[in-house]
Amino acid sequence: MKKYILSVYFLLLLSSYSIFAQQKDTVHFNISLTGAAIHTVHVSMHCKTSGSDSMIFKMPQWTPGYYQIMNYGNNVIHFHADGDRDSLVWRKANSNTWIVGIKNTKNVILNYDVIADNPFVANSFMDTSHAYLTPAATFLYIDKKIQTPVALSIEQYKNWDRIATGLDSIAPATFTAPDFDVLFDCPILAGNLEELPSFTVNGIPHRFIGYKLDDFDRPAFMNDLKRIVEASVNIMKDIPYQHYTFLGIGPGNGGIEHLTSSANSFTGKELNNEGGRKGTLSFLAHEYFHNYNVKRVRPIELGPFDYDNGSKTNQLWISEGWTVYYEYVILRRAGIISDTDVYNNFRGNILAYEKHEGKDHQSLAQASAETWSDGPFGNDPDKTISYYDKGPVVALMLDFAIRHYTNNKQSLDDVMRKLYNEFYKQQNRGFTEEELKKVCEKTAGNKLDELFDYVYTTRPLNYSKYFNYGGLDINTADKSFSIQPMKHPDALQQAILKSWLNIAK
C-alpha cells in the first residue's frame, strides 16, 4: 500500500514539477485530502538535495497571527524519506525537526501524514464535509531555506468541488508561492463550498467563499463588505494585493489575518439581527484591516519570523489595539454603525480595562510581549490587561492629540500611511519602537511623552484631556465612562469630531 501511494504521488509531483522545470530549487508538495474520514492529510514533499551529507526539515511551532506556541510537529505521523533509488535514513531530532541522510541522491521525497482533528482557526481540521488547513501545521520546510519557492497540488476528497486560498492559482488544484513565508500565510479551505458574488475595488477582485453558510441576505452582506474594503482603502490610499479572499471556515470562534486572505469563523446566521450583523461586520473589518496593520505595517520583530520560538514584540498594542480602533472607525465611515455605536464601543473597552487590578500591574508593552506566556502572573485576570481593550483607547487619544496639535491637519491616518510608505514600501521592513514614536511625534509636530508613558507604564489614563481634544465628554466621576459630544465645543473641537467620524461624507 505504501509503495502504491508513493508511486501515485511521485507521478503527481512530476506533473507539477514540469510546470516549474526552470526553477530548479522549487519545493513541490502534493497533499491528499482523501483521508478525510480519519482526519488525516497525506503530504508528499519533493526537493533537490544540498551539497552536504544530510538535510534538516522542520515544522513551524506556531502560525503568524496567533501568538502562542502550538507544537504542530506533534501531529506529524508515518514519516518516510526516499531518494532516487532507495529509502533514506532519517531521525527525529526533536518535536519539530527531522534530519535526513542524503548521500548518493539528488532528490528527496518525504511522505508523512498530518492529524487534522482540531476545529480551530489556528489549527487544521478535516472531515468528510470539508477541510481547513493551516499551512504552518501542514508543511515542512528545509531549515534555513524559507525563501525557496513552492509549488502545491491538491487532491480533493470524493465529490468535493472547490478549493479556496489566498495562494496564486496556476492550474486546477495547483498553486504557487514565492517562498515559505507566503505559503505559511495562506490557509486552505476545501469542500463543497459556496462562493458569494464577488466585487471589485479599484479593479481588484474580492471574494467571499464559505463552508456551511446559513440563511442571510447575501447581496446586502457583500455590499456591506465592499463598503468596509472601500473605507479601509480610503484610509491607506493603496491596495497592496492582486486578489483578496474572505474565507468563511464555519462555526466557531476567532479569525486570523493574512496577506491576501483572512480566515474567519462564520456561518452567516448572526447577520439576521442588527446586533449580530454589526458584530460580524466589525469582526470582518478587523481581520481585513490587518492586511495593512501587522501584515505590512508591522513591528520589526514580526518578520522574518522565528518559526521555532515565536516572534515576540512589545508592539502588539499597535498591531491588535490599533486594528480594533480602526474597525470602529471603518464601520462608522462606511455608514454601517452610528456615532453612538462608536462611543459605546470605546466605552466597552474602557470598562473592560478599568474593572481589573491588572491596570496597576501590567503595561501595554508588557501585555504585548508576555502574551506568548500569559505573562509573569499566569492567567490571573487581576494582574494582567488586554491590549485589545487599552490599545484602541490609547490609539483614540493619540489620534485626537495629533489632530489637536496640528489644528486638525494631521491624524492617526497620516501616521498609518507614513509607516506603510516609509517602512513597508520603501524599506521592506518593520519599524522599531523608537521609529514609531518618532513618526507619531513628527506627524503631531509635538512631543508625545505622556501618551507613550501610557504604553510603557501603568500610569492612569487622563481620559478627559484627550477626549476633550476631539470634542467629546467622558464621565469619569462615577466610573460609568459614558461618552457623548461636548455641549459647547470650540471651533477646533467641533472640526476634529466632524472629520474623525467623517460626518461630512
C-alpha positions as CSV (number, residue, x, y, z in Angstrom):
1,M,0.0,0.0,0.0
2,K,2.8,2.4,0.9
3,K,4.6,1.7,-2.4
4,Y,1.4,2.3,-4.3
5,I,0.7,5.6,-2.6
6,L,4.3,6.6,-3.2
7,S,4.1,5.9,-6.9
8,V,0.9,7.9,-7.3
9,Y,2.3,10.9,-5.5
10,F,5.5,10.7,-7.4
11,L,3.6,11.0,-10.7
12,L,1.6,13.9,-9.3
13,L,4.8,15.6,-8.2
14,L,6.4,15.1,-11.6
15,S,3.3,16.7,-13.2
16,S,3.6,19.8,-11.0
17,Y,7.4,19.7,-11.4
18,S,7.1,20.2,-15.2
19,I,5.4,23.5,-14.6
20,F,8.4,24.7,-12.7
21,A,11.1,23.0,-14.6
22,Q,13.2,26.1,-14.9
23,Q,13.0,26.8,-11.1
24,K,15.4,24.1,-10.0
25,D,15.2,25.0,-6.3
26,T,11.4,24.9,-6.1
27,V,10.0,22.6,-3.4
28,H,7.0,20.6,-4.7
29,F,4.1,19.5,-2.5
30,N,1.2,17.3,-3.2
31,I,-1.4,16.9,-0.5
32,S,-4.2,14.3,-0.5
33,L,-7.5,15.0,1.3
34,T,-8.8,11.5,0.7
35,G,-8.2,10.6,4.3
36,A,-11.0,12.9,5.4
37,A,-12.9,10.2,7.2
38,I,-10.0,9.6,9.6
39,H,-9.0,13.3,9.9
40,T,-5.6,12.7,8.2
41,V,-3.9,14.7,5.5
42,H,-1.3,13.0,3.4
43,V,1.6,15.2,2.3
44,S,4.4,14.4,-0.2
45,M,7.3,16.8,-0.5
46,H,9.8,16.7,-3.3
47,C,13.0,18.8,-3.3
48,K,16.6,18.8,-4.6
49,T,19.4,17.8,-2.2
50,S,22.0,20.2,-0.9
51,G,25.7,19.6,-1.1
52,S,26.0,18.2,2.4
53,D,25.5,14.7,3.8
54,S,22.2,15.5,5.5
55,M,19.2,17.8,5.3
56,I,17.2,19.2,8.1
57,F,13.4,19.5,7.7
58,K,11.3,21.4,10.2
59,M,7.7,22.1,11.0
60,P,6.8,25.5,12.4
61,Q,5.9,25.7,16.1
62,W,3.3,28.4,15.6
63,T,1.5,30.3,12.9
64,P,1.8,34.1,12.4
65,G,-1.3,35.9,13.6
66,Y,-1.7,33.6,16.6
67,Y,0.8,34.3,19.3
68,Q,1.1,31.0,21.1
69,I,3.4,28.0,20.6
70,M,1.2,25.3,19.0
71,N,3.6,22.3,18.7
72,Y,2.4,21.4,15.2
73,G,5.2,18.8,14.8
74,N,3.4,16.6,17.3
75,N,0.7,15.9,14.7
76,V,3.1,14.5,12.1
77,I,2.9,10.7,11.8
78,H,4.1,8.0,9.4
79,F,7.1,10.0,8.3
80,H,9.2,8.3,5.5
81,A,12.0,9.5,3.3
82,D,13.1,8.3,-0.2
83,G,15.9,9.2,-2.6
84,D,16.4,8.5,-6.3
85,R,16.5,4.7,-5.8
86,D,16.1,3.7,-2.1
87,S,14.7,4.7,1.2
88,L,16.8,7.2,3.1
89,V,18.0,7.0,6.7
90,W,16.4,9.7,9.0
91,R,15.9,10.5,12.6
92,K,13.7,12.8,14.5
93,A,15.9,15.3,16.4
94,N,13.1,16.9,18.4
95,S,9.3,17.5,18.2
96,N,9.5,19.6,15.0
97,T,12.8,18.6,13.4
98,W,13.8,15.7,11.1
99,I,17.3,15.0,9.9
100,V,17.5,13.0,6.6
101,G,20.7,11.4,5.2
102,I,21.1,12.4,1.6
103,K,24.3,10.6,0.4
104,N,24.2,9.5,-3.2
105,T,20.9,11.0,-4.1
106,K,19.9,14.2,-5.9
107,N,16.3,14.2,-4.9
108,V,14.4,13.7,-1.6
109,I,10.8,12.7,-1.4
110,L,9.2,12.9,2.0
111,N,5.9,11.3,2.8
112,Y,4.1,11.9,6.0
113,D,0.6,12.3,7.4
114,V,-0.8,15.1,9.5
115,I,-3.6,14.6,12.0
116,A,-6.2,17.3,11.4
117,D,-8.8,16.8,14.1
118,N,-8.9,20.2,15.9
119,P,-11.6,22.5,14.6
120,F,-9.8,25.8,15.5
121,V,-8.7,28.7,13.3
122,A,-5.0,28.3,14.3
123,N,-5.1,24.6,13.6
124,S,-6.1,22.2,10.9
125,F,-9.3,20.2,10.7
126,M,-10.7,17.8,8.1
127,D,-13.8,15.6,8.0
128,T,-15.9,14.2,5.1
129,S,-17.6,17.6,4.7
130,H,-14.7,20.0,4.4
131,A,-11.0,20.7,5.2
132,Y,-9.5,23.8,6.7
133,L,-5.7,23.6,6.6
134,T,-3.3,25.9,8.5
135,P,-0.2,25.7,6.3
136,A,2.2,26.1,9.3
137,A,0.6,23.0,10.7
138,T,0.8,21.1,7.4
139,F,4.0,21.8,5.5
140,L,7.6,21.0,6.4
141,Y,10.3,23.4,5.3
142,I,14.1,23.0,4.7
143,D,15.9,24.5,7.6
144,K,17.3,28.0,6.7
145,K,15.6,27.8,3.2
146,I,12.5,29.7,4.0
147,Q,13.0,31.8,0.8
148,T,12.7,28.8,-1.5
149,P,9.8,28.9,-4.0
150,V,7.0,26.4,-3.6
151,A,4.6,24.5,-5.9
152,L,1.5,22.8,-4.5
153,S,-1.0,20.4,-5.9
154,I,-4.1,19.2,-4.0
155,E,-6.1,16.0,-4.4
156,Q,-9.7,16.5,-3.2
157,Y,-11.9,14.2,-1.2
158,K,-14.6,12.5,-3.3
159,N,-17.4,14.8,-4.5
160,W,-15.7,18.0,-3.2
161,D,-15.9,20.8,-5.7
162,R,-13.9,23.8,-4.6
163,I,-10.6,24.9,-3.1
164,A,-10.3,28.4,-1.7
165,T,-7.0,30.0,-0.7
166,G,-5.0,33.3,-1.0
167,L,-2.3,31.5,-3.0
168,D,-1.9,32.2,-6.6
169,S,-3.5,29.5,-8.8
170,I,-1.7,28.4,-11.9
171,A,-3.8,25.4,-12.9
172,P,-6.8,23.5,-11.4
173,A,-6.0,22.5,-7.8
174,T,-2.4,23.7,-8.4
175,F,-0.9,26.7,-6.6
176,T,2.4,28.5,-6.2
177,A,4.1,30.7,-3.6
178,P,7.3,32.7,-4.0
179,D,8.6,31.4,-0.6
180,F,7.5,29.5,2.5
181,D,6.6,32.7,4.4
182,V,3.8,33.3,1.8
183,L,2.9,29.6,1.8
184,F,2.5,29.6,5.6
185,D,0.4,32.8,5.3
186,C,-2.2,31.2,3.0
187,P,-4.7,28.9,4.7
188,I,-6.6,26.4,2.5
189,L,-10.4,25.7,2.6
190,A,-11.7,22.8,0.6
191,G,-15.0,21.0,0.2
192,N,-18.4,21.7,-1.1
193,L,-18.2,25.5,-0.6
194,E,-20.3,28.4,-1.6
195,E,-18.9,31.5,-3.3
196,L,-20.9,34.7,-3.0
197,P,-21.0,37.3,-5.8
198,S,-17.6,39.0,-5.8
199,F,-16.9,42.7,-6.0
200,T,-14.0,44.8,-7.1
201,V,-12.4,47.9,-5.5
202,N,-10.1,49.9,-7.7
203,G,-10.2,47.0,-10.2
204,I,-9.0,44.4,-7.6
205,P,-11.3,41.4,-7.1
206,H,-12.5,40.5,-3.6
207,R,-14.2,37.1,-3.0
208,F,-16.1,35.6,-0.1
209,I,-16.1,31.8,0.0
210,G,-17.5,29.8,2.9
211,Y,-18.4,26.4,4.3
212,K,-21.9,25.7,5.6
213,L,-23.3,29.1,5.1
214,D,-26.6,29.8,6.8
215,D,-29.6,31.8,5.5
216,F,-28.9,35.5,5.3
217,D,-29.2,38.4,2.8
218,R,-26.2,37.6,0.7
219,P,-26.3,40.7,-1.6
220,A,-26.7,43.1,1.4
221,F,-23.8,41.3,3.2
222,M,-21.5,41.6,0.2
223,N,-22.5,45.3,-0.2
224,D,-21.5,45.9,3.4
225,L,-18.2,44.0,2.9
226,K,-17.5,46.2,-0.1
227,R,-18.1,49.4,1.9
228,I,-15.7,48.1,4.6
229,V,-12.9,47.5,2.0
230,E,-13.6,50.9,0.4
231,A,-13.4,52.7,3.7
232,S,-10.1,50.9,4.6
233,V,-8.6,51.7,1.2
234,N,-9.6,55.3,1.6
235,I,-7.5,55.4,4.8
236,M,-4.4,53.8,3.3
237,K,-4.7,55.1,-0.3
238,D,-3.4,51.9,-1.7
239,I,-4.3,48.2,-2.4
240,P,-1.2,46.0,-1.9
241,Y,-2.5,42.8,-3.4
242,Q,-3.8,41.5,-6.7
243,H,-6.7,39.5,-5.2
244,Y,-8.3,39.0,-1.8
245,T,-10.4,36.2,-0.4
246,F,-12.5,36.2,2.8
247,L,-12.7,32.5,4.0
248,G,-15.7,31.6,6.0
249,I,-14.5,28.5,7.8
250,G,-17.7,27.5,9.6
251,P,-18.9,27.8,13.1
252,G,-16.5,28.6,15.9
253,N,-14.6,31.5,17.4
254,G,-11.8,33.6,16.1
255,G,-10.1,34.7,12.9
256,I,-6.6,35.1,11.6
257,E,-5.4,37.7,9.1
258,H,-3.2,37.0,6.1
259,L,-1.6,39.0,3.2
260,T,-4.3,38.1,0.6
261,S,-7.0,36.5,2.7
262,S,-8.5,36.1,6.1
263,A,-9.7,33.0,7.9
264,N,-13.0,33.8,9.7
265,S,-15.3,31.7,11.9
266,F,-18.6,32.4,10.1
267,T,-21.9,30.9,9.4
268,G,-24.0,34.0,8.5
269,K,-26.9,33.4,10.8
270,E,-25.5,36.1,13.0
271,L,-26.4,38.6,10.3
272,N,-30.1,38.2,10.8
273,N,-30.3,40.5,13.8
274,E,-28.9,44.0,14.0
275,G,-26.6,43.4,16.9
276,G,-25.2,40.2,15.3
277,R,-24.8,42.0,12.0
278,K,-22.8,44.8,13.5
279,G,-20.7,42.4,15.5
280,T,-19.9,40.2,12.5
281,L,-19.1,43.1,10.2
282,S,-16.8,44.5,13.0
283,F,-15.0,41.2,13.2
284,L,-14.5,41.0,9.4
285,A,-13.4,44.6,9.3
286,H,-10.8,43.9,12.0
287,E,-9.4,40.9,10.1
288,Y,-9.4,42.7,6.8
289,F,-7.6,45.8,8.1
290,H,-4.9,43.6,9.4
291,N,-3.8,43.1,5.8
292,Y,-2.4,46.6,6.3
293,N,-1.8,46.8,10.0
294,V,0.5,43.9,11.0
295,K,0.9,42.1,7.7
296,R,2.5,45.2,6.1
297,V,2.6,48.0,8.7
298,R,4.4,45.9,11.3
299,P,6.7,45.9,14.3
300,I,10.2,44.9,13.1
301,E,10.1,41.7,15.2
302,L,7.2,40.3,13.1
303,G,9.3,39.3,10.1
304,P,11.4,37.5,9.3
305,F,9.6,35.1,11.6
306,D,11.2,32.8,14.1
307,Y,9.1,29.7,13.5
308,D,10.8,27.8,16.3
309,N,10.4,30.1,19.2
310,G,7.9,32.7,18.2
311,S,8.4,36.4,17.3
312,K,7.9,38.4,20.4
313,T,7.3,42.1,20.4
314,N,6.3,45.0,22.7
315,Q,4.1,46.4,20.0
316,L,1.1,44.2,19.7
317,W,-0.8,47.1,21.2
318,I,-0.3,48.6,17.7
319,S,-0.9,45.5,15.6
320,E,-4.0,44.5,17.5
321,G,-5.1,47.5,19.6
322,W,-4.9,50.0,16.7
323,T,-6.7,47.5,14.5
324,V,-9.6,47.4,17.0
325,Y,-9.6,51.2,16.9
326,Y,-9.8,51.1,13.1
327,E,-12.5,48.5,12.9
328,Y,-14.8,51.0,14.7
329,V,-13.7,53.9,12.6
330,I,-14.0,51.9,9.4
331,L,-17.6,50.8,10.2
332,R,-18.6,54.4,11.0
333,R,-17.1,55.8,7.9
334,A,-18.7,53.0,5.8
335,G,-22.1,54.0,7.3
336,I,-22.6,50.7,9.0
337,I,-22.7,51.9,12.6
338,S,-23.7,55.1,14.2
339,D,-21.8,57.7,16.2
340,T,-23.4,56.3,19.4
341,D,-22.2,52.8,18.4
342,V,-18.7,54.1,18.2
343,Y,-18.9,55.8,21.6
344,N,-20.3,52.7,23.2
345,N,-17.6,50.5,21.7
346,F,-14.9,52.7,23.2
347,R,-16.8,52.8,26.5
348,G,-16.8,49.0,26.5
349,N,-13.1,48.9,26.1
350,I,-12.5,51.4,28.9
351,L,-14.9,49.5,31.3
352,A,-13.1,46.2,30.5
353,Y,-9.7,47.8,31.2
354,E,-10.7,49.7,34.3
355,K,-12.5,46.9,36.1
356,H,-9.4,44.8,36.7
357,E,-6.5,45.5,39.1
358,G,-4.2,44.4,36.2
359,K,-4.1,48.0,35.1
360,D,-1.9,48.7,38.1
361,H,0.4,45.8,37.4
362,Q,1.0,45.4,33.6
363,S,1.8,48.0,31.0
364,L,0.6,47.8,27.3
365,A,4.2,46.9,26.2
366,Q,4.4,44.1,28.8
367,A,1.0,42.8,27.8
368,S,2.2,42.6,24.2
369,A,5.5,40.8,24.9
370,E,4.0,38.5,27.5
371,T,1.0,37.3,25.5
372,W,3.1,34.2,24.5
373,S,3.2,33.0,28.1
374,D,0.3,35.0,29.6
375,G,2.9,37.0,31.5
376,P,4.6,36.6,34.9
377,F,1.2,36.5,36.5
378,G,-0.1,33.5,34.6
379,N,-3.8,33.6,33.9
380,D,-4.7,35.8,36.8
381,P,-7.0,38.5,35.2
382,D,-6.4,40.8,38.2
383,K,-2.7,41.1,37.3
384,T,-2.9,41.4,33.5
385,I,-4.6,43.6,30.9
386,S,-5.6,43.1,27.3
387,Y,-4.1,45.2,24.5
388,Y,-7.4,44.7,22.7
389,D,-9.0,47.0,25.4
390,K,-6.4,49.5,26.3
391,G,-4.8,49.6,22.9
392,P,-7.7,51.1,21.0
393,V,-8.3,53.7,23.7
394,V,-4.7,54.9,23.6
395,A,-5.0,55.0,19.8
396,L,-8.1,57.2,20.1
397,M,-6.3,59.5,22.5
398,L,-3.2,59.6,20.2
399,D,-5.4,60.4,17.2
400,F,-7.1,63.3,19.0
401,A,-3.8,64.6,20.2
402,I,-2.3,64.7,16.7
403,R,-5.4,66.4,15.4
404,H,-5.3,68.9,18.2
405,Y,-1.6,69.8,17.8
406,T,-1.9,70.2,14.0
407,N,-5.1,72.2,14.0
408,N,-6.8,69.1,12.5
409,K,-4.5,68.9,9.5
410,Q,-2.9,65.6,10.5
411,S,-4.3,62.4,12.2
412,L,-3.5,58.8,13.0
413,D,-4.5,58.1,9.4
414,D,-1.4,60.0,8.4
415,V,0.8,58.0,10.8
416,M,-0.5,54.8,9.3
417,R,0.2,56.0,5.8
418,K,3.7,57.1,6.7
419,L,4.5,53.8,8.4
420,Y,3.1,52.0,5.3
421,N,5.0,54.0,2.8
422,E,8.3,54.6,4.6
423,F,8.9,51.2,6.1
424,Y,6.8,48.6,4.2
425,K,7.0,50.1,0.6
426,Q,10.4,51.9,0.7
427,Q,12.4,49.8,3.1
428,N,10.5,46.5,3.1
429,R,10.8,46.1,6.8
430,G,9.0,46.7,10.1
431,F,9.6,49.7,12.4
432,T,11.2,49.8,15.8
433,E,9.6,51.2,18.9
434,E,11.8,54.3,18.6
435,E,10.8,54.8,15.0
436,L,7.1,54.5,15.7
437,K,7.3,57.3,18.4
438,K,9.4,59.4,16.1
439,V,6.8,59.1,13.3
440,C,4.0,59.9,15.7
441,E,5.8,63.0,17.1
442,K,6.8,64.2,13.7
443,T,3.2,63.9,12.5
444,A,1.9,65.8,15.5
445,G,4.7,68.4,15.4
446,N,4.9,68.0,19.2
447,K,6.3,65.7,21.9
448,L,4.0,62.9,22.9
449,D,5.8,61.7,26.1
450,E,2.7,61.5,28.2
451,L,0.9,59.3,25.6
452,F,3.8,56.9,25.3
453,D,4.0,56.8,29.1
454,Y,0.6,55.1,28.9
455,V,2.3,52.4,26.8
456,Y,5.3,51.7,29.0
457,T,3.9,52.4,32.5
458,T,0.8,51.8,34.4
459,R,0.1,55.5,34.8
460,P,-3.7,56.2,34.9
461,L,-5.1,57.5,31.7
462,N,-6.2,61.1,31.5
463,Y,-9.3,60.4,29.5
464,S,-10.9,63.8,29.8
465,K,-7.9,65.7,28.5
466,Y,-7.6,63.8,25.2
467,F,-11.3,63.1,24.7
468,N,-11.9,66.8,25.0
469,Y,-9.4,67.4,22.2
470,G,-11.8,65.5,20.0
471,G,-14.9,67.3,21.2
472,L,-16.1,64.5,23.5
473,D,-17.1,64.5,27.1
474,I,-16.4,61.3,29.2
475,N,-18.0,60.7,32.6
476,T,-15.1,59.7,34.8
477,A,-16.7,60.9,38.1
478,D,-19.0,57.9,38.7
479,K,-16.8,55.5,36.7
480,S,-19.6,54.9,34.2
481,F,-17.3,56.3,31.4
482,S,-20.3,57.3,29.3
483,I,-19.2,59.2,26.2
484,Q,-21.0,61.9,24.3
485,P,-20.3,65.1,22.3
486,M,-19.4,68.2,24.3
487,K,-22.3,70.6,24.7
488,H,-20.2,73.7,23.9
489,P,-17.2,72.7,21.8
490,D,-14.9,75.3,20.4
491,A,-14.3,75.5,16.6
492,L,-11.3,73.2,16.6
493,Q,-13.0,70.6,18.8
494,Q,-16.1,70.6,16.6
495,A,-13.9,70.3,13.4
496,I,-12.0,67.4,14.9
497,L,-15.1,65.4,15.9
498,K,-16.7,66.0,12.5
499,S,-13.7,65.0,10.4
500,W,-12.8,62.0,12.7
501,L,-16.2,60.4,12.1
502,N,-16.3,61.6,8.5
503,I,-19.8,63.0,9.1
504,A,-19.4,65.4,6.2
505,K,-19.3,62.5,3.7
